[in-house]
C-alpha cells in the first residue's frame, strides 16, 4: 500500500513507491499481490477528475480534500490537505479482494506519517489478523516515532534480512520491481546506484542509503525493458548520484539503451550534479531520451557551498548548462534547484543565486528546506522546532518559520517572475 499524503502541497513529479515495488519484485512468484496506491493518478476514480490531467511528461496534480491544520502547524497560514484517493475507495477495494496475510506499506517523507496511520487504522478494522510491515524514510529517520504506529515490523534503512525472516521467504534479488501490479502504467522509476559519495550537511541520503554503490546494470536494464513492455512512457531516475563514476554506470547504461532502440522519456527529479556533465555525456543523455534536467545547485555563494559539502560551484553549473544547450536540451526543460529557508540563509545569498541561475537562461526552482533529524543542518534547527514531532519537518512550514510568511512568498513570487522569461 502507498498511503495518502497529508501536507500543505503535493504534486506528482513521477512519484512511485519504488522501494516497496522492488521488495515485492524479489518475491515475485512466491506470493500473490494486490496493490492499492492512493496517489496513482491513473486510478479509474482519478480519471473522473478533469483537473488531474497529466502534462506532456506525465506530471500532474493529485486529487485532494482540504482538512484542518494539525495543532502544531495551526499558525502556518496555508491550507492543509489530504492528497490521494478518498478513504472510501480503500473500503471498496478491500471488499473485492481475497483475504491477505501481510501488508507492506511504503513510507516517504517523515511528516507524511498521518497518511500511514490512517492506512494502518483501516487495515486493522478490515483485517485485524494481518501483519503490517513498514519501511522507508519515516521509519529510518524517525524510528522512535514510527514505533508508535502499531505496525508489526519496522524495516530500518536498507537491511531487508528481518523482512525475509518475518515472511519466511527467500528472495530472488535478480528480479526487477513488480511493475506489472499496476493495471495502467505510464510512469516508471529506475535506480542505477545507491547512496551518495558526498556528505551535504542538509541531506539524509548518507544516513538512509550509506556510501555510493553502483547497482547491477543488467538488472537495471531488465527493469527498463519491463517498464517499456508495460507501455511506460516516462521513467524517472531516483538516483542521488546518477552521474558519479560515469564510465562505470550511466555511460554504459545509456549506450545500451541507444543500441536497444528503446524510445522512452527520461527525467531526473532527484537532481544531477552539474560537475559531471561533460560535452559527450550531455549528447549521450539527449540521444538516449532525457527530456528534463534538474540540477542541484542550492547557492552561488562559494562560502556557503564549501560549508555545506562543496557539491557544485557556480562555474560548474554554467559549464553544464552550456553543454546541455549544445547537446540540444531545451531551456524550459532545464531547472536548477535552490534551497529556500536554510538555517544559514544569510550566507547562502539566495536572491543573488536566483538571478545567477536566470542569467544562464534556465529555470530555477526553490526547494523548501526540511530540517531532517540526524543531519547537521537539521539538528541545528532544534532551536526553532521540535524535531521529535515529524510534522515539524514539513518543508512548507519551515521556511515560513525561518523567513516569515511575507518574505517566503516574496521569494517564490520572484522565482515565478524570473521563470516567465525562460522558454514557454
C-alpha positions, 0 to 999 in steps of 0.5 A: 500500500502507498498511503495518502499524503497529508501536507500543505502541497503535493504534486506528482513529479513521477512519484512511485513507491519504488522501494516497496515495488522492488521488495515485492519484485524479489518475491515475485512468484512466491506470493500473490499481490494486490496493490492499492496506491492512493496517489496513482493518478491513473486510478479509474476514480482519478480519471473522473477528475478533469483537473488531474490531467497529466502534462506532456511528461506525465506530471500532474496534480493529485486529487485532494480534500482540504482538512484542518491544520494539525495543532502544531502547524495551526499558525502556518497560514496555508491550507492543509490537505489530504492528497490521494484517493478518498478513504472510501475507495480503500473500503471498496477495494478491500471488499473485492479482494481475497483475504491477505496475510501481510501488508507492506506499506511504503513510507516517504517523507517523515511528516507524511506519517498521518497518511500511514496511520490512517492506512494502518487504522483501516487495515486493522478494522478490515483485517485485524489478523494481518501483519503490517510491515513498514519501511522507508524514510519515516521509519529510518529517520524517525524510528522512535516515532514510527514505533508508535504506529502499531505496525508489526515490523519496522524495516530500518534503512536498507537491511531487508534480512528481518523482512525475509525472516518475518515472511519466511521467504527467500528472495530472488534479488535478480528480479526487477520491481513488480511493475506489472501490479499496476493495471495502467502504467505510464510512469516508471522509476529506475535506480542505477546506484545507491547512496551518495559519495558526498556528505551535504550537511542538509541531506539524509541520503548518507544516513538512509542509503550509506556510501555510493554503490553502483547497482547491477546494470543488467538488472537495471536494464531488465527493469527498463525493458519491463517498464517499456513492455508495460507501455511506460512512457516516462521513467524517472531516475531516483538516483542521488548520484546518477552521474558519479563514476560515469564510465562505470554506470550511466555511460554504459547504461545509456549506450545500451539503451541507444543500441536497444532502440528503446524510445522512452522519456527520461527525467531526473527529479532527484537532481544531477550534479552539474560537475559531471556533465561533460560535452559527450555525456550531455549528447549521450543523455539527449540521444538516449531520451532525457527530456528534463534536467534538474540540477542541484545547485542550492547557492552561488555563494562559494562560502556557503557551498564549501560549508555545506559539502562543496557539491557544485560551484557556480562555474560548474553549473554554467559549464553544464548548462552550456553543454546541455544547450549544445547537446540540444536540451531545451531551456524550459526543460532545464531547472536548477534547484535552490534551497529556500529557508536554510538555517544559514540563509544569510550566507547562502545569498539566495536572491543573488543565486536566483538571478545567477541561475536566470542569467544562464537562461534556465529555470530555477526552482526553490526547494523548501528546506526540511530540517531532517533529524540526524543531519547537521543542518537539521539538528541545528534547527532544534532551536526553532522546532521540535524535531521529535514531532515529524510534522515539524519537518514539513518543508512548507512550514519551515521556511515560513518559520525561518523567513516569515510568511511575507518574505517566503512568498516574496521569494517564490513570487520572484522565482515565478517572475524570473521563470516567465522569461525562460522558454514557454 
